[in-house]
Amino acid sequence: MLRRRCFYSNNSCVRSRSRGRSRWLSKSDGLTSIKLLIAIMIKEFDHLYKTVIIGNSGVGKSAILVRFVENQFSEHYLATIGVDFRFKTIQVDGKNVKFQIWDTAGQERFRTITSAYYRGSQGILLVFDLTDMLSFENICKFWMNEVETYAEKDAIFFLIGNKSDVSDQRQVPQDKINQFCSEKKLTYMECSAKEGENIKEIFLQLARKLEEKLNLKNVKVTEKRGANLTQPAKEEKKKCC
């Protein structure tokens, strides 16, 4: 059997398999295949959103992340050192939304490191423990100031009360939560990383808020372009010779 030879230089001839048989692709066919592969990779998601989870050590930030990404829970989590991040893609109203989620250390010695990761983030989850009043007070006194200083000005903030499954041990009054959310214009949700309650709903709601913000931004850009097109062109001043 004769084998078709490749006359292209610089490895520009590509070999492919189809239905168990090999065939040689021309240079143009090879480039088309590569472009198609890149297009498929790009369409893996419609939008990518960087989200940062912050709060005191031990409030369940890592537990929320692992429950959302892997749908698993462990009673024994090691404290996060510095930062950790994971990816998760979900379907939101017919679109593939990909989250890049950063889990930050809550210990004081890592705070100067983790503050750098706020930059470029579109979503911020401020997490406290419903059974620990100090964790909520630190959200009000420290963490909120931290993100207002370092995060993007148009980032969307969610306040998350974790460990809703142990309601009999609750220490944070609802009226204090409502007052803080009203002052800072935060969306508030409660969850249980242990039981998996409300975890996916948090990210669904965040994704919808981010999509709304993106759509509003696109509308404003379109309106601005339309206004520029309708304005008469300015006459150039003739320079004196």
N, C-alpha and C positions, 0 to 999 in steps of 0.2 A: 504494500500500500504506500502510495506516495504521500509525503507530508508536505503541507504547504509551508513554504519558507517565508520568513519575515524579512522585508527589505528596508524596514525603518531603523534608523540609528537611535542612539540614546535611550534604549529600552522603551521605545514608543509603541511597540507592538504588544498587545495584551492578550493573554490566553484565557478563555472562559470555558465553563462546562455547562451544557444544556442537555437535559434528559440522558445523562450518562455518557455523552460524547463530547470530546474536546474540539474546539474550533478556534481559529486565530481571528482576532478582531483587528481591524485596521486602526491607524492612529486616531482618526476622527471618531470611530466607534468607541475606542477606549476612553477618550476624553468625555464623550457623551455619558458613558457609564459612570465615570467618576463624578460628573456634575449631578447625575441623577441620585447617586449615593449621598452626596452632600445635601441635596434638596430634601431627601428623606430624613436625614439627621436633623436638619434645621426644623422641619415640620413635626419633630417629636413633641414640641410644645409651642403654644401660641404666644405665651408671655412668661417671662422669668422674673420672679420677685425675691429680692433678698430680705429676709426676715430675721430679726435678732430677738432672742429670749433673754430677759434680764431679771434680776431679783436676788434676794439673799440666798446664801448657801443653804441647801436642805429644803427648799420650798417645793422642789419637784420639777425643776426645769428640764433636766435630762430625762426624767420619767415621762414627761409630756412629749418630748421629742421622739423618744424610742417608741412610745405607744402609737404616735401618729405615723411614723415611718415604717415600723416593723410590726405594729400591733402586738407588742410584748410588754411585759412588766416584771420587774424584779424588786424584791424587798430590800436588796442590798446594792446600792449604787455607789461607786467610788466618786468622790468629789472631782468635778471637772477642773483640770489644770489648764489655765489660760483660756483657750477656746476650742470648741469642736464644731463641726458642721456636717450636715447631711442634705440629700436631695430627696424630694418627693413630688411626683406629678399627680394631679387630681383633675377630674372633669368638673368644670363649673359652667353650667348653662351652655353646654355644647362646645366648650373650648378646653384645650389642655393647658392647665396652668401649672407651671413648675416652680416649686419653692426651693430656694437655697436658704436653709435654716441654720443660724449660728447659735450655738448653745454656749453662753459665756459663764465664766467662773464667778461665783458670788463672794468669794473671800476678798477681804480688803486688799491683800497684797497683790492681787491680780487686776485691780480696778483700773490702774493706769494703762495696762496692756489692752484690756477689753474695750476701753473707750474708743480706740482706733477703729474697731470693727463696726461702730455705729454709722460711719460715713458710707453713703451710697445705699443705705437700707431704706426700703419703702414701707416696711411694716415693723412695728415694735410691740412685743408682748411683755408687759410688766407683770410678773407673776409673784403672788404672795401666798402664804399658807393660811387658810381660814382658821386653823387652830393655833396660830401664832400671831399675837397682836403686834409684836415687834417687827415682824416681816412686813406687815402693812404700813406701820409707821415709817419704816425705812424707805418704802416706795414713795411716800409723801415727802419725806425730808431729804432723801438723797437721790434715789434712782430717777425720779421725775426730773430733777434739776440736771442730772447727768445727761439724759437723752435730749433735753431741751437745749443743752449747750453743744453737744457733739453730733446729734442726729440731723438728718435732712429736715429742713423747715416744713416741708409738705408731707412728711412721713405720717402714716396712720397708726395711732396708738390704741392698743387694747389692754384693759386691765383684767387680769385673770386670777380668780380665786380658786386655788387648787385644794384638793382633799375634801370635796363636798360629800364624800361617802361617810365621813365621821362627823355628822351634824351635831351629835351630842357633845362633842368636844369643841364646838365652834366658839371662838373668842372675839372675832371681829364683827361689831354691830353693823347691820345693813344700812342704817341711817348714815353712818360715817362713810361707808363706801359710796352711797348715792351722792352725798355732799361733795366728796372728792371728784367723782366723775363729772358732776355738774360744773364744778369750777374749772376743771381741765378739759372738758368736752371729750371724755373718753367713752368708748364702748366697753361695757362690763359684761363678762360671762364667767360662770362658775363651771368647774369640771372636776373629774376624778381620774387621774392617770391610772390609778390602781384598777378601777372598774371599767375604764375606757369611756366613761360617760362624758359626752359633749366635746371630746377631743377633735374629732373630724369636723364638727360643726363650727368650732372656733376658726379653723383654717378656711372653711367654706365661706363664712361671713367675712373674714379678712380678705379673701380673694375677690369677693363681690365688691367690697369697698374700694379695693385697689383698681378693679376694672372700671368702676364708676368714675374714679378720679382720672384714669387714663382716657376714658371716652370724653369726659368734660374737657380735658386738656386738648384733645384732638379737635373738638368742636371749636374751641377758642382759636386754635391755630388756623383752621379753615376759614373762620369768620374774619380773622385778621388778614389773611391772604386775599379774601374777596374784597375787603375794604380797600386794600392797596391797589387792586386792579381797577376799582371804580374811580379812584382819585385821578384827576387829570395830571398828566406829566408836567413837571416844572420846567419852564423854559430856561435853557442855559444862557447865562449872561455872556454877552460878547466881550471878549477882552480887547482892551484898547491897544493898538500897535505902538 
